[in-house]
């Protein structure tokens, strides 16, 4: 609209002549120029003190209505700028209302933007660079939230679209940066404490996750440089269970675990192949130890037991004749291990309980 048309419309709709009797609407067929201040409303008085106000609206219901008379397909939505609600006990705010189309008179609909009275300084501040500050006039990033206690964001799914309500908080304070599951008891499933080292958790473009490294070479790569790199799997349940699986390697084929010495390059592997468990040294192509499903163990070299005198202490002589006499009375039986019940494999030898009964060790 041209300036003359806008001013004429304002004059037609709202011009009040102060200090005179009621007049009919004033229609001005030209530009209207007011070289001083302008007051509109039932409570404007003769001798109004304007201070620095150029335009003043003064009465008990203050509204500026934007009625767009355009026809579709041109944009033609109506809007209203409202100061405070009209009902008793209503809110004190400055609001923009969406009035819809069709130049409907009376109360407009949704409040799409509002600022309540007594909002703090810089409640919402937009800089010339487009940065937005909440409670700050000097936002450092695109969105800067400042608060004296735990600034944060709330993500609230309210169920209005048919999905289960769920609320999350993302916030931080002097204790930690955290994600809070408000709906389920305000649990904190994710927390980062101040002064955590760089790359404490790093997700690479490949999807590899690094703990202490920005270059994870495997799906999960844990790296430290201070001698503290460890893995701990701890089940703290109060219920005793002796058969919990606390680590499992699953593969479409043999699973393998490598033990690599970065100092000398040695590389030992523990593997499961079909019905056997093997220990190999990488690069040799040979199996150093094999344990089959029947419990039979095969060693590539020699089995050396700890009989060396230098590995023992508190050595005392015994009566050989007495020992041989007890051995002669030691029961020798033929038997099958319970775990070999299906195969029926037989063994011959003494029982540990009988040996202890004779020798006390």
N, C-alpha and C positions, 0 to 999 in steps of 0.2 A: 504494500500500500504506500501511496505517497504521503509525505509528512502532512500536507494540507488536509488530505482525507482523514487521516488518523486524528488530528487535532479537532477537526470538525465533528467527528464521531464522538470524541470525548466531550466536547462542548454540548452537543445535542443531548447526550445521555446524562451528564452529571453537573452541568454548570449550575451553581447556586449563587444568587445575588444576596449578599450579606446585608442585614440591616434594613430590608424592605419587606413589604407584604408579599404573600405568595404570588408568583407569576406563572404564566403559562410557559411551556417549554420554549427555550430560546433556540432558534435555528439561525446559524451564521453561515452564509453562503460564500465564505472566503476564509483565508488563513486567520488563525487566532494567535496573537502573540501577547504573552503576559511578561512584562519586563520586571516583575517582582515575584513574590512567592504566590502559590496557588493552593487553596484549601478546598476540599470537597467533603461533604458529609453534613448530616443534620446538626452536628454539634460544633460546627465552625461558628465563630462569633465575630462581631465587628471589633476591629482592633486586635485581631489574632496576632500573637507574638510568635513569629516563625523561627527565631534563632537562625540556624543555617539551613532549615528545611526549604527546599525549592518546591516540592509537591508534598502535600500532607492530606491523608485520608483520616477523617475524624468522626466516628460514631460508634455505636455498640456492636455492629456487625460489619467487619471490614473485608471486602472482597474486590478483586480485580478479575473480571471475566473476559476471556478471549473467545469471542464467538465468530468462528470462521464460516462465512456464508458461501464458500466455494461448493461446487457440485462435483460429485464423483465423475471422472477418475482422479480429480485433483484432491490433494490432502485436505480434509475438512473437519478434523477433530477439534472439539472445544476444550479449553483448559481454564483453570481458575487458580489464582494466587490468593490464598486465604490466610488471614491472621486470626488464630484461635478458633476453637469450636464454639458453636452457638448455644449448645445445651448446658444446663446447670451442672457444674462439676466437671465440665469437659476439659480437654487438654489445652494448655497454652503452647501454641506452636506457630511457626510460619511454614505453610505447606503448599505444595503444588498438587492439585487434584485433576484427575482425568475425568472430563465431563462427557465423553463420548461424542457422537455426531448428532446433527439435527437441531442444534441451537436450543437444547432443552433448558428451560429456566428452573430456578430453584436450586436445591442442594445438589452438588456434584458428587461423583462416585468415589472411586478409589483414591486414597492418598498415596501418591507414588514417591513423594519426597517430603520430609518434614524435619524441622529443627525445633526441639523443645526449648522452652524458656529455661534459663539458668544452665544451659549446656556449657561445659568448660571452654576456656580459651583454646582456639585452634582445634576444636573438636573435629573439623574436617578442613584440611588446607591443601590447595592445589598450587604448586609452584609454576613458574613460567616454563620450566622444563617438562611439565606434565607429571611430576612426582606428586604422590598423594601422602599427606601426613595426617595421622590420627593422633590428636593431642600434641602435635608438634608443628611448628611453622618452618622447620628446616629438615624435611625428609631427605635422607641420604640415598635411599634406593627408591624404586618405583612405588613401593608401599612401605611406609615406616610407621609402626605402631609404638607409641610410648605410653607407659603406665608405671605407677609407683610400686605395683605388686602384681607380678605374673601376667604380663601382656600376652594375649593369645587370640586364637581364632576358633570359633565354634562352627562345626559342620553338622547341620541338623536336618535329617530326613524325617519329615513330620507325618508321613503316612497319607498325605493328601492325594498322592498319585496311585494309591493302592499297594505300595510296598511297605514292608514292615518298618516301623519307626526305628531309627538308630541315630545316636548323637555321638560325635567325636570332638575332642578338644585337642588343638595343637598349640602348645604354649611353652614358655620358658621362664626361669627365674634363677636366683643365685645357686639353687640346689641342682637343677637339671633342666635340660630341654626334653620334652616328653610328648607322647601321644597317649591320650586318656580315653578309655572306653566308658563314657558317661552312662550309657544305657545299662551296662552290666557291672554295676558296683564301682564305677570309677577306677577300674583297673588301669595299670600303666604297662602295656605290653612292650613299649619302646622307650628307652631313656638314654640320654647322653649327658655325662657329667662335665662340668667346666674343666678345661685344661686337658681333655682327652687328646691324644696325639693325632697328628695328621694321618689320614688314611686308616683310621681305626676300622671303618667298614668302607670298602670300595667295590663298586659293581662296574666291571668293564663292559665295553660294547659287546663282547662275546657272551656276556652273561656270567663269566667267571667272577667269583667273589673273593676279594682280598681282605684279610685281616692284618693290618699293619703294612700293606704293600699296595701301590697303585698299578702294579703290573702282575696281577695274578696269572700264573701259568697253568693252573688247573681249576676245576670247578670250584674248589675251596682251597685257598692258599693262605696259610698262616705264616707270618714272618715277623721275627723280632731281631734286634741287633744287640741286645743286652743280656743274652743268656737265659731269657725267661720264656722262650717259646715252648708251650706245652699244650696238650689236649687233656681235658678231664671230663669224663662222663660220670655223673653222680646221680644216683637215684636216692632221694631222701625220704622215700615213703616210710611210714612207721610200720608197715606190714612186711614181715619177713618173707622173702621168697628166694630160694636158692637157684632157681632156674630161669631168671630173667635174662633175655638176650639184650645186652647193652651195646653191642657193636655187631653189625652185620654187613658183609660184602656180598652183593648179588650181581651176577653177570650172566649174559647169555653165552656161557662157556666157563672155562676155569677162572676163578678169582685169584688175584695175586696181590701180595703186599711186598713192597721193596724197602730195604734198609740200606741207605746210601751214605757213605762216609765222604763228605765233601773235601776232607783233608787228603786222603790217599786214593779216593776214587773207587774203593771197594763197594761192591753192590751185591747184597744177598737177597734172595727172594723166598717167600713162603707162598706155596701154591696148593690148590686142590685140583686134582685131575681125576675125573671119574670117581673111583672108589679108593683113592689114595690121597695122602697129604705129603707134600714134598718140600724139602729145603734144598735150594740150588744156589750156586754162585754164578751170577750173570757173566756171560761171555765164555764159560767153560763148556756149556752144553751137557754137563753131567749132573746127575742127581746125587747130592751128598748124603741125603737121608730120605727114606721113604717109609711111611707108616700106612699099612693097608687097612681095609675095613674090618679084618679079622683081628687087628691088634698086633700083627706081625711087623717088626721094624727091621729094615735093612739099612746098613751103613756102608758107604763106599770105602771107608777106611777102617781103622781099628778102634774098638771101644776100649777106652782107658778109664778104669774106675779109680776112685780116690783112695788107693791103697798106699800111696807114697807116705813114708814116715814123716816127711817134712810138712805134711798137711794135717798132722795129728798132734795132740797134746795129752798130758796126764796119762802117759803110757806106764802101765804096771804089769809085771809078769804074772802069769796064771799057772795053775797046776795042770799040765798037759794030760796026765792020767785021769784027773777028775773030769776034765772037759770031755775026753774021749769016752769016759764011762757014761756021761750024760747023753752024749750023742748016740751011744748004743741003745739007749732007752727011748730015744726020740721017735714018736710014732710016724711012720711013713705011709701015706695013703695014695690011692688013685682017685681022681676027682675031675669034675667039669666046672668051669666058671659059669655062674648064673647067666652072664651075658651071652654065653655060648650054648644056651639050652637048646636052641634050634639045630645047631650043627652037631652037638654032642661030642665036641673035641675033648679028648682025655689028657690028663696030666698026672705026673707022679711027683710027690714031694711032701715035706712037712708043712704043718700049719703054723702060722705066726703065733697063735695063742699058745700052742704046745711049746714052741721054742721059748717064749717069754716065761712060761711056767717053770721051765727047767733052769734058765739062765738069768731071769729077771731083767732082761734087756732085749 
